Amino acid sequence: MAIAARALWPCGRTVVWSLGCRPGPGVSAQSRAGLAGAAGNPGPSITARKGNPRLLGAAALALGGALGLYHTARWHLRAQDLRAEHSAAQLSLSSHLQLTLYQYKTCPFCSKVRAFLDFHALPYQVVEVNPVRRAEIKFSSYRKVPILLAQEGDCLQQLNDSSVIISALKTHLVSGQSLEEIITYYPPMKAINDQGKEVTEFCNKYWLMLDEKEAQQIYGGKEARTEEMKWRRWADDWLVHLISPNVYRTPTEALASFDYIVQEGKFGAVEGAVAKYVGAAAMYFISKRLKSRHHLQDDVREDLYEAANKWVAAVGKDRPFMGGQKPNLADLAVYGVLRVMEGLEAFSDLMRHTHIQPWYLRVEKAIAETLLVH
């Protein structure tokens, strides 16, 4: 169902920081030749005249120095122009992408992607997938959501898995690499989960494929990068598995949750009525199995509260977000997962019994302000 938890399998991270590294701009051959000629080759006005060697030497030095300064200043200004052009190109990258998100609105993984897209002011179209027939994604052999189709010029790319989508798009925005190239850094692999079912997982999905200069610009240091990756994984591997047991904790909560799912989802009239009651009953019992599978406490609210307070402690009191003055990918992931509970009893209890509300509202405000500006 839309917000049922799914098993995630870790995979190796063998990609180094230099993947995708592109050489920076250097002095052109023409500029280097100009500098060499000015400094080392006497001009015709100097060689035509026999005179005082010291005077000629001084004149040559002065001319060479002047030309050297000219070329140095010229290159410096050109480098500034290149940096300005690069910044402008970064700002315009999003305008070259046409994005279509296939989703269940109440799915925490889809909510993560929307939080990222909204915060980065990336325009996108939404296709709500019918969770029963899933006819909207019949074009795809990958049968889970979210799926993102990205039209980049004449090239159409399909990105699967919420964390891959986020990492690939962020890499594109920072580095300017094409998505066609970037997605090759996140190869799919097959694995067998605890239930003996074959699942698809993606390697390196918490990595941004940046060179050292770009990584330094984004993170400032390896510790911040490691921290972001750790908590993005935590959101996928732990936090998301607390959602279903909490929103389907009691029959009443299960019915309220499915009432919301039917209202927000893409159901026909009959499908909606069946989903509301049959789905609620089914997920109530499934949530008990999930509780056992993930070794949750008898009162699953306690696990939710502990997770929220653990996250708040990790953010700390000295910064508004884990990303510092603005949300990073971990902030957006945790926010996206928790947001699917809004309007439900579990969300109200979470805000009332933990310390997470101030951080949550700050992220909500940061996203709203970005959307308002753009």
Phi, psi and chi 1 to 4 in degrees:
 res  aa     phi    psi   chi1   chi2   chi3   chi4
   1 MET       - -179.4  -58.1  -54.8  -67.1      -
   2 ALA   -61.2  -40.2      -      -      -      -
   3 ILE  -119.3   25.5   53.6  177.2      -      -
   4 ALA   -68.2  141.9      -      -      -      -
   5 ALA   -71.3  153.6      -      -      -      -
   6 ARG  -127.5  152.9   68.2  174.8 -177.7 -179.2
   7 ALA   -80.1  136.3      -      -      -      -
   8 LEU  -119.5  140.5  -64.6  175.8      -      -
   9 TRP  -117.9  125.7  -74.7   82.6      -      -
  10 PRO   -69.5  150.4   25.7  -32.0      -      -
  11 CYS  -134.8  165.5   59.4      -      -      -
  12 GLY   -64.6  150.8      -      -      -      -
  13 ARG  -120.3   92.0  -77.2  164.8  176.1   73.5
  14 THR  -104.9    0.9   57.8      -      -      -
  15 VAL   -80.7  131.4  178.3      -      -      -
  16 VAL   -93.2  169.1  -63.8      -      -      -
  17 TRP   -62.1  -26.3  -77.9   35.1      -      -
  18 SER   -81.4   -1.2   59.9      -      -      -
  19 LEU   -60.2  135.1  -94.3  178.1      -      -
  20 GLY    77.8   11.3      -      -      -      -
  21 CYS   -70.0  133.9  175.9      -      -      -
  22 ARG  -119.8  138.9  -64.8  171.2  -46.3  -71.0
  23 PRO   -63.0  141.8   22.1  -31.6      -      -
  24 GLY   -78.3  170.2      -      -      -      -
  25 PRO   -66.2  142.2   22.8  -32.0      -      -
  26 GLY  -128.0  174.1      -      -      -      -
  27 VAL   -66.9  133.1  179.6      -      -      -
  28 SER   -69.3  159.0   67.7      -      -      -
  29 ALA   -60.9  -36.2      -      -      -      -
  30 GLN   -63.6  -43.1 -178.0  179.9    1.0      -
  31 SER   -66.0  -42.5  -63.5      -      -      -
  32 ARG   -62.1  -41.3  -71.7 -164.1  -63.4  -90.9
  33 ALA   -63.3  -39.5      -      -      -      -
  34 GLY   -62.7  -43.9      -      -      -      -
  35 LEU   -63.4  -42.7  -75.3  166.2      -      -
  36 ALA   -65.7  -42.0      -      -      -      -
  37 GLY   -64.6  -41.2      -      -      -      -
  38 ALA   -67.1  -37.7      -      -      -      -
  39 ALA   -84.0  -30.6      -      -      -      -
  40 GLY  -115.4  -18.2      -      -      -      -
  41 ASN  -110.3  121.1  -64.1  -33.4      -      -
  42 PRO   -67.7  138.1   24.7  -32.3      -      -
  43 GLY   -76.6  165.0      -      -      -      -
  44 PRO   -61.2  -33.7   20.0  -31.5      -      -
  45 SER   -68.5  -24.4   61.8      -      -      -
  46 ILE   -85.5  -44.4  -62.1  174.0      -      -
  47 THR   -72.5  -21.8   56.5      -      -      -
  48 ALA   -76.1  -14.7      -      -      -      -
  49 ARG  -119.5  129.1  178.2  179.5  175.1 -176.8
  50 LYS   -91.6  125.3  -57.3  -69.3 -175.3  177.6
  51 GLY  -156.3 -158.0      -      -      -      -
  52 ASN   -63.7  120.1 -171.6  -40.8      -      -
  53 PRO   -58.7  -37.3  -21.4   32.2      -      -
  54 ARG   -68.1  -38.9  -65.3  176.0   63.1 -176.5
  55 LEU   -66.3  -42.4 -178.6   60.5      -      -
  56 LEU   -63.3  -40.9  -68.6  175.0      -      -
  57 GLY   -63.1  -42.9      -      -      -      -
  58 ALA   -63.7  -41.0      -      -      -      -
  59 ALA   -64.3  -42.8      -      -      -      -
  60 ALA   -63.0  -41.7      -      -      -      -
  61 LEU   -63.8  -42.7 -178.8   60.7      -      -
  62 ALA   -63.9  -44.8      -      -      -      -
  63 LEU   -64.8  -45.3  179.1   59.8      -      -
  64 GLY   -62.6  -41.2      -      -      -      -
  65 GLY   -64.2  -41.0      -      -      -      -
  66 ALA   -63.6  -44.6      -      -      -      -
  67 LEU   -67.0  -38.1  -72.8  173.5      -      -
  68 GLY   -62.0  -44.2      -      -      -      -
  69 LEU   -62.8  -38.0  -72.8  172.7      -      -
  70 TYR   -60.7  -48.8  164.7   73.2      -      -
  71 HIS   -67.9  -36.0  -78.0  -72.6      -      -
  72 THR   -63.9  -46.5  -60.2      -      -      -
  73 ALA   -62.7  -39.4      -      -      -      -
  74 ARG   -62.6  -44.0 -179.5 -175.4  176.6 -169.7
  75 TRP   -67.1  -38.8  168.9 -112.3      -      -
  76 HIS   -59.8  -45.2  179.0   69.7      -      -
  77 LEU   -64.9  -38.6  -67.8  172.8      -      -
  78 ARG   -65.1  -38.9  176.4   57.1 -179.0  153.4
  79 ALA   -63.4  -39.7      -      -      -      -
  80 GLN   -62.8  -41.0  -71.4 -177.5  -36.9      -
  81 ASP   -61.6  -41.8  -69.7  -19.2      -      -
  82 LEU   -63.8  -41.3  -72.7  172.0      -      -
  83 ARG   -65.4  -40.0  -75.7 -166.5  -67.1  -89.7
  84 ALA   -64.1  -42.0      -      -      -      -
  85 GLU   -63.1  -39.3  -70.3  169.9    7.9      -
  86 HIS   -64.3  -42.5 -179.8   69.6      -      -
  87 SER   -62.9  -42.8  -61.6      -      -      -
  88 ALA   -63.7  -38.2      -      -      -      -
  89 ALA   -64.4  -39.2      -      -      -      -
  90 GLN   -61.8  -41.5  -65.4  -66.3   84.5      -
  91 LEU   -67.6  -29.2  -68.7  173.5      -      -
  92 SER   -92.6   -4.9   65.8      -      -      -
  93 LEU   -57.8  -42.3  -80.8  174.0      -      -
  94 SER   -63.3  -29.0   61.1      -      -      -
  95 SER   -70.7  -16.5   65.6      -      -      -
  96 HIS   -89.0   -4.6  -62.4  -53.6      -      -
  97 LEU  -104.2  134.3  -68.4  177.2      -      -
  98 GLN  -112.8  112.4  -63.2  179.5   25.7      -
  99 LEU  -109.8  137.0  -55.2  176.3      -      -
 100 THR  -129.3  121.2  -56.0      -      -      -
 101 LEU  -103.9  120.5  176.7   65.1      -      -
 102 TYR   -95.5  124.0  -66.9   79.2      -      -
 103 GLN  -151.9  165.9   66.9  157.1   20.8      -
 104 TYR  -105.4  127.7  -53.4  141.9      -      -
 105 LYS   -60.0  -33.9 -174.9  174.9 -179.1  180.0
 106 THR   -92.0    7.8   52.9      -      -      -
 107 CYS   -81.8  128.8  163.6      -      -      -
 108 PRO   -64.1  -32.4   19.0  -30.0      -      -
 109 PHE   -68.1  -39.1  -62.6  103.7      -      -
 110 CYS   -68.6  -37.5  -60.0      -      -      -
 111 SER   -63.5  -36.8  179.9      -      -      -
 112 LYS   -57.7  -46.2  -81.6  170.7   47.1 -173.3
 113 VAL   -65.2  -42.8  173.9      -      -      -
 114 ARG   -62.4  -39.9  -67.4 -161.5  -49.8  -85.2
 115 ALA   -60.6  -42.0      -      -      -      -
 116 PHE   -64.9  -49.1  170.9   86.0      -      -
 117 LEU   -61.1  -42.8  -65.3  172.8      -      -
 118 ASP   -67.0  -44.0  -69.8  -18.9      -      -
 119 PHE   -64.3  -33.3  179.0   71.3      -      -
 120 HIS   -93.5   10.1  -70.1   85.1      -      -
 121 ALA    54.2   41.6      -      -      -      -
 122 LEU   -94.9  114.3  -67.9  171.9      -      -
 123 PRO   -67.7  142.3   22.4  -30.1      -      -
 124 TYR  -155.1  154.2   59.9   99.0      -      -
 125 GLN  -100.1  149.2  -66.3 -178.0  -33.6      -
 126 VAL  -114.0  132.3  170.2      -      -      -
 127 VAL  -116.1  112.5  175.4      -      -      -
 128 GLU   -79.0  125.7 -166.7   68.1   22.6      -
 129 VAL   -92.8  132.3  176.3      -      -      -
 130 ASN   -68.8  118.3 -177.4  -66.3      -      -
 131 PRO   -71.9  -10.4   25.0  -32.6      -      -
 132 VAL   -91.3  -55.6  178.2      -      -      -
 133 ARG   -89.2  -34.0  -63.7 -171.3  -58.7  -89.7
 134 ARG    53.9   35.0  -66.8 -173.7  -68.8  178.6
 135 ALA   -65.1  -26.0      -      -      -      -
 136 GLU   -65.8  -22.6  -65.1   79.4    4.9      -
 137 ILE  -114.5   27.9   56.9  172.2      -      -
 138 LYS   -66.3  -18.2   64.3 -178.3  179.1 -179.0
 139 PHE   -71.2  -13.8   62.8   85.6      -      -
 140 SER  -110.1  135.8  173.2      -      -      -
 141 SER   -75.5  -22.9   58.7      -      -      -
 142 TYR   -83.4  118.7 -177.2   81.4      -      -
 143 ARG  -106.0   16.3  -58.0  -61.2  -69.6  166.9
 144 LYS  -107.9  163.8  -63.2 -179.5  179.5 -179.9
 145 VAL  -116.3  153.7  -67.0      -      -      -
 146 PRO   -80.1  151.8   31.3  -37.1      -      -
 147 ILE  -123.9  134.1  -67.5  173.1      -      -
 148 LEU  -118.5  124.2 -174.0   75.9      -      -
 149 LEU   -97.1  126.4  -66.0 -173.5      -      -
 150 ALA  -120.5  113.7      -      -      -      -
 151 GLN   -91.2  113.9 -175.1   78.6   42.1      -
 152 GLU  -120.6   95.5 -174.3 -178.9   13.5      -
 153 GLY    67.1 -125.4      -      -      -      -
 154 ASP   -90.6    0.7  -64.4  -29.7      -      -
 155 CYS  -104.2  126.3 -174.1      -      -      -
 156 LEU  -106.9  121.1  179.7   64.4      -      -
 157 GLN  -114.4  140.7  -61.8  -66.7  -27.9      -
 158 GLN  -106.2  123.4  177.4  175.8  -30.7      -
 159 LEU  -111.4  128.8  -75.2   72.2      -      -
 160 ASN  -115.1  153.0  -54.5  -38.9      -      -
 161 ASP    78.7  128.6 -175.2  -84.4      -      -
 162 SER   -60.4  -42.5   60.9      -      -      -
 163 SER   -71.7  -34.1  -67.7      -      -      -
 164 VAL   -66.1  -43.9  170.4      -      -      -
 165 ILE   -56.9  -47.9  -68.2  169.8      -      -
 166 ILE   -66.3  -46.0  -69.5  168.0      -      -
 167 SER   -64.8  -41.8  -67.5      -      -      -
 168 ALA   -66.5  -44.7      -      -      -      -
 169 LEU   -66.7  -40.6  -73.6  177.3      -      -
 170 LYS   -64.7  -41.3 -175.4   66.5  172.8 -178.3
 171 THR   -59.4  -43.0  -62.7      -      -      -
 172 HIS   -61.9  -44.4  173.8   69.9      -      -
 173 LEU   -66.3  -36.1  -67.6  175.2      -      -
 174 VAL   -80.9  -44.8  174.2      -      -      -
 175 SER   -97.3  -23.8   70.7      -      -      -
 176 GLY    80.8    1.9      -      -      -      -
 177 GLN   -63.6  152.6  -60.2  173.7   73.5      -
 178 SER   -72.5  148.1   69.8      -      -      -
 179 LEU   -63.0  -32.5  -75.9  176.0      -      -
 180 GLU   -57.6  -40.0 -176.5  178.2   12.7      -
 181 GLU   -76.0  -42.6  176.4 -174.5   -0.5      -
 182 ILE   -61.8  -42.1  -69.0  170.0      -      -
 183 ILE   -66.9  -16.9   61.9  173.3      -      -
 184 THR   -69.7  -16.3   64.0      -      -      -
 185 TYR   -79.8   -8.3  -58.3  146.1      -      -
 186 TYR  -122.0   68.2  -55.8  100.4      -      -
 187 PRO   -70.2  140.2   26.3  -34.9      -      -
 188 PRO   -75.7  151.9   27.3  -32.9      -      -
 189 MET  -142.7  151.3   59.6  175.4  -70.5      -
 190 LYS   -95.5  142.4  -60.4  -66.6 -175.4 -179.4
 191 ALA  -146.0  162.8      -      -      -      -
 192 ILE  -108.8  124.2  -56.0  -61.3      -      -
 193 ASN   -84.9 -174.1   65.0   14.4      -      -
 194 ASP   -64.0  -23.5  -68.0  -21.5      -      -
 195 GLN   -91.0    5.2  -70.9   73.0   51.1      -
 196 GLY    80.0   11.9      -      -      -      -
 197 LYS   -93.8  144.4  -65.6  176.6   60.4  177.5
 198 GLU   -78.5  130.3 -175.5  179.0   78.9      -
 199 VAL  -127.8  157.9  -65.4      -      -      -
 200 THR  -104.4  127.3  -59.8      -      -      -
 201 GLU  -124.4  162.5 -170.9   51.7  -89.6      -
 202 PHE  -123.2  128.2  -63.2   84.5      -      -
 203 CYS   -73.5  151.1  -68.2      -      -      -
 204 ASN    65.6   16.7  -47.8  -47.2      -      -
 205 LYS   -69.9  -12.0   65.8 -177.6 -178.4  178.4
 206 TYR   -98.7    2.7  -58.9  108.7      -      -
 207 TRP   -90.9  139.8  -84.7   91.2      -      -
 208 LEU   -95.8  129.6  -58.7 -171.3      -      -
 209 MET   -87.7   79.2  -59.1  -54.8  173.7      -
 210 LEU  -118.7  154.7  -51.9  174.5      -      -
 211 ASP   -80.6  176.2   63.0   29.2      -      -
 212 GLU   -63.1  -39.2  -69.1 -174.1    8.9      -
 213 LYS   -65.2  -43.3 -176.5  177.7  179.9 -179.7
 214 GLU   -66.2  -41.0  -67.3  160.8  -13.4      -
 215 ALA   -64.0  -39.9      -      -      -      -
 216 GLN   -63.8  -38.5 -178.2   68.6   23.5      -
 217 GLN   -64.1  -40.0  173.1 -169.4  -14.4      -
 218 ILE   -80.5  -43.6  -65.0  -60.9      -      -
 219 TYR  -104.9  -30.9  -64.9  109.2      -      -
 220 GLY    82.3  -17.7      -      -      -      -
 221 GLY   180.0  163.5      -      -      -      -
 222 LYS   -67.3  -29.1  -68.3 -176.1  179.0 -179.7
 223 GLU   -62.8  -42.5  -65.4   79.6    7.8      -
 224 ALA   -65.7  -37.8      -      -      -      -
 225 ARG   -66.3  -44.2 -172.4  179.1 -156.2  179.5
 226 THR   -63.3  -40.9  -59.2      -      -      -
 227 GLU   -62.8  -45.7 -179.5 -177.1   52.2      -
 228 GLU   -60.0  -46.0 -179.4 -175.0   79.4      -
 229 MET   -62.5  -42.7  -68.6  171.1   61.0      -
 230 LYS   -57.4  -46.2  169.8 -172.3  172.7 -178.8
 231 TRP   -81.9  -24.3  -71.3   96.8      -      -
 232 ARG   -64.5  -43.4  -72.1 -179.1   66.9 -166.3
 233 ARG   -64.0  -40.7  173.7 -176.3  -75.9  -84.2
 234 TRP   -60.0  -40.7  175.0   82.1      -      -
 235 ALA   -61.2  -38.9      -      -      -      -
 236 ASP   -78.3  -40.0  -76.6   -5.1      -      -
 237 ASP   -87.8  -20.8  -72.0   -6.6      -      -
 238 TRP  -129.0  -57.4  177.9 -115.1      -      -
 239 LEU   -58.2  -43.1 -175.7   62.7      -      -
 240 VAL   -63.8  -27.4   76.1      -      -      -
 241 HIS   -78.7   -5.1  -63.9  -52.3      -      -
 242 LEU   -91.2  -10.6  -58.1  179.2      -      -
 243 ILE   -70.8  -57.9  -56.3  -60.3      -      -
 244 SER   -59.7  -48.1  -69.5      -      -      -
 245 PRO   -59.0  -26.2  -26.6   36.6      -      -
 246 ASN   -87.5  -39.1  -87.0  -81.8      -      -
 247 VAL   -80.0  -17.1  -60.4      -      -      -
 248 TYR  -112.6   25.2  -57.3  123.9      -      -
 249 ARG   -60.8  -39.9 -175.2 -179.6   61.4  153.8
 250 THR  -126.7  161.3   65.7      -      -      -
 251 PRO   -55.4  -39.1  -28.5   36.8      -      -
 252 THR   -64.6  -44.9  -59.5      -      -      -
 253 GLU   -66.4  -37.7  -72.9 -178.1   89.1      -
 254 ALA   -63.0  -42.2      -      -      -      -
 255 LEU   -66.7  -41.6 -169.4   59.6      -      -
 256 ALA   -63.9  -39.1      -      -      -      -
 257 SER   -63.9  -44.1  -63.4      -      -      -
 258 PHE   -74.1  -26.3 -101.2   87.8      -      -
 259 ASP   -62.5  -42.1 -175.0   51.4      -      -
 260 TYR   -66.7  -42.9  170.4   69.1      -      -
 261 ILE   -61.2  -43.1  -70.4  171.3      -      -
 262 VAL   -66.1  -39.9  168.9      -      -      -
 263 GLN   -64.6  -41.0  -71.4  178.8   23.1      -
 264 GLU   -88.7  -21.0  -62.8  -65.8  -25.2      -
 265 GLY   -89.1 -174.5      -      -      -      -
 266 LYS  -108.5   91.0 -174.4  176.0 -177.8  179.0
 267 PHE  -127.0  147.1  -67.4   89.2      -      -
 268 GLY   -75.4  172.2      -      -      -      -
 269 ALA   -60.7  -47.5      -      -      -      -
 270 VAL   -69.5  -45.7  175.6      -      -      -
 271 GLU   -56.4  -41.5  -81.5 -177.3  -20.4      -
 272 GLY   -63.3  -43.9      -      -      -      -
 273 ALA   -65.2  -42.6      -      -      -      -
 274 VAL   -65.5  -45.0  172.0      -      -      -
 275 ALA   -61.7  -39.7      -      -      -      -
 276 LYS   -61.0  -44.9  179.4  176.9  177.9  179.1
 277 TYR   -93.9  -47.2  -65.9  100.1      -      -
 278 VAL   -69.0  -42.8  176.2      -      -      -
 279 GLY   -62.6  -42.6      -      -      -      -
 280 ALA   -61.6  -44.4      -      -      -      -
 281 ALA   -64.3  -43.3      -      -      -      -
 282 ALA   -63.9  -45.3      -      -      -      -
 283 MET   -71.0  -27.0  -73.2  -51.9  -59.5      -
 284 TYR   -60.0  -45.2  169.7   72.0      -      -
 285 PHE   -75.6  -36.4  -69.9  105.6      -      -
 286 ILE   -63.8  -37.1  -70.0  174.0      -      -
 287 SER   -61.2  -30.3   70.6      -      -      -
 288 LYS   -69.0  -37.3  -54.9  -51.9  174.6 -173.3
 289 ARG   -66.9  -39.9  -64.5 -146.5  -44.5 -100.7
 290 LEU   -64.3  -37.5  -65.7  173.7      -      -
 291 LYS   -59.3  -42.9  171.7 -177.1  171.9 -178.5
 292 SER   -71.1  -42.4  175.2      -      -      -
 293 ARG   -60.7  -39.2  179.5 -172.0  -57.1  171.4
 294 HIS   -98.2    9.3  -61.2  -64.0      -      -
 295 HIS    56.6   49.9  -52.0  -70.1      -      -
 296 LEU   -85.4  163.2  -56.0 -175.8      -      -
 297 GLN   -71.8  165.7  -59.9  178.5   50.6      -
 298 ASP   -56.8  -43.9  -72.4  -20.7      -      -
 299 ASP   -97.4  102.9 -176.5   -2.2      -      -
 300 VAL   -66.5  -16.1  -67.7      -      -      -
 301 ARG   -60.2  -35.6  -78.2  -72.4 -162.0  -84.5
 302 GLU   -62.5  -38.7  -66.0  -57.3  -41.6      -
 303 ASP   -65.4  -39.6  -67.9  -71.9      -      -
 304 LEU   -64.0  -44.9 -176.0   62.6      -      -
 305 TYR   -62.9  -44.2  -61.2  159.5      -      -
 306 GLU   -61.6  -41.8  -73.0  179.4   12.0      -
 307 ALA   -62.9  -44.3      -      -      -      -
 308 ALA   -62.8  -45.0      -      -      -      -
 309 ASN   -69.8  -32.2  -73.0  -31.4      -      -
 310 LYS   -63.5  -41.7 -177.9  177.7 -178.5  178.6
 311 TRP   -64.6  -45.1  166.1 -105.9      -      -
 312 VAL   -60.8  -40.4  171.8      -      -      -
 313 ALA   -64.6  -36.8      -      -      -      -
 314 ALA   -67.4  -37.6      -      -      -      -
 315 VAL   -66.1  -41.8  173.2      -      -      -
 316 GLY    84.3  178.0      -      -      -      -
 317 LYS   -96.1  -10.5  -62.2  179.6  179.2  179.5
 318 ASP   -96.5    2.1  -61.9  -31.4      -      -
 319 ARG  -146.0  142.9   52.1 -176.7 -179.7  175.6
 320 PRO   -70.8  -28.2   22.0  -31.4      -      -
 321 PHE  -135.6  163.2  -52.1  102.7      -      -
 322 MET   -62.4  -30.2 -179.7  165.7  -77.8      -
 323 GLY   -79.3    4.4      -      -      -      -
 324 GLY    97.0 -115.8      -      -      -      -
 325 GLN   -85.7   -7.3  -64.9  -54.5  -52.7      -
 326 LYS  -144.3  155.6   61.3 -178.7 -179.4  179.7
 327 PRO   -62.5  139.1  -20.8   32.3      -      -
 328 ASN  -100.9 -170.6   66.9    5.8      -      -
 329 LEU   -66.4  -28.6  -60.5 -174.9      -      -
 330 ALA   -70.3  -44.1      -      -      -      -
 331 ASP   -55.6  -47.4  -72.2  -67.7      -      -
 332 LEU   -67.1  -34.4  -64.0  172.8      -      -
 333 ALA   -67.4  -48.6      -      -      -      -
 334 VAL   -64.0  -43.8  173.7      -      -      -
 335 TYR   -60.1  -45.7  171.2   82.3      -      -
 336 GLY   -61.1  -40.0      -      -      -      -
 337 VAL   -65.8  -46.2  169.1      -      -      -
 338 LEU   -71.1  -27.8  -64.2  177.7      -      -
 339 ARG   -61.8  -28.2 -179.4  172.2   58.8  175.9
 340 VAL   -66.2  -13.9  -61.6      -      -      -
 341 MET   -90.4   -4.6  -63.2 -170.4  -62.4      -
 342 GLU   -54.7  136.5  -76.8 -169.5   10.1      -
 343 GLY    88.8   -7.1      -      -      -      -
 344 LEU  -106.3  162.5  -59.4  176.4      -      -
 345 GLU   -60.4  -37.5 -176.9  178.7  -23.8      -
 346 ALA   -61.6  -38.0      -      -      -      -
 347 PHE   -68.7  -43.7 -174.6   81.1      -      -
 348 SER   -60.9  -43.2  -61.7      -      -      -
 349 ASP   -63.0  -39.6  -71.7  -13.2      -      -
 350 LEU   -61.8  -45.4  177.6   68.0      -      -
 351 MET   -67.2  -33.2  -64.4  -65.6  112.2      -
 352 ARG   -81.5  -32.8 -173.4  165.6   54.9 -111.7
 353 HIS  -109.2    7.2  -63.9  -65.4      -      -
 354 THR  -132.3  178.5   72.3      -      -      -
 355 HIS   -99.1   17.3  -56.4  -64.4      -      -
 356 ILE   -85.5  -16.6 -156.7  168.5      -      -
 357 GLN   -58.8  -45.5 -173.6  174.5   37.7      -
 358 PRO   -58.8  -44.4  -26.2   36.4      -      -
 359 TRP   -63.0  -44.7  167.2   86.3      -      -
 360 TYR   -58.6  -44.3 -173.0   91.0      -      -
 361 LEU   -68.9  -31.6  -66.6  176.7      -      -
 362 ARG   -65.8  -42.0  -74.0 -164.7  -65.3  -89.4
 363 VAL   -65.4  -44.6  179.0      -      -      -
 364 GLU   -57.1  -42.5 -175.8  175.9   63.8      -
 365 LYS   -67.4  -41.2 -178.5 -179.3  178.4 -177.9
 366 ALA   -61.4  -41.3      -      -      -      -
 367 ILE   -67.7  -43.5  -66.8  174.1      -      -
 368 ALA   -62.6  -39.6      -      -      -      -
 369 GLU   -66.9  -38.3  -72.5  175.2  -13.0      -
 370 THR   -62.1  -45.3  -59.2      -      -      -
 371 LEU   -64.3  -35.3  -67.4  173.4      -      -
 372 LEU   -67.4  -41.9 -175.0   62.6      -      -
 373 VAL   -63.8  -39.7  168.3      -      -      -
 374 HIS   -96.7      -  -67.3   82.4      -      -
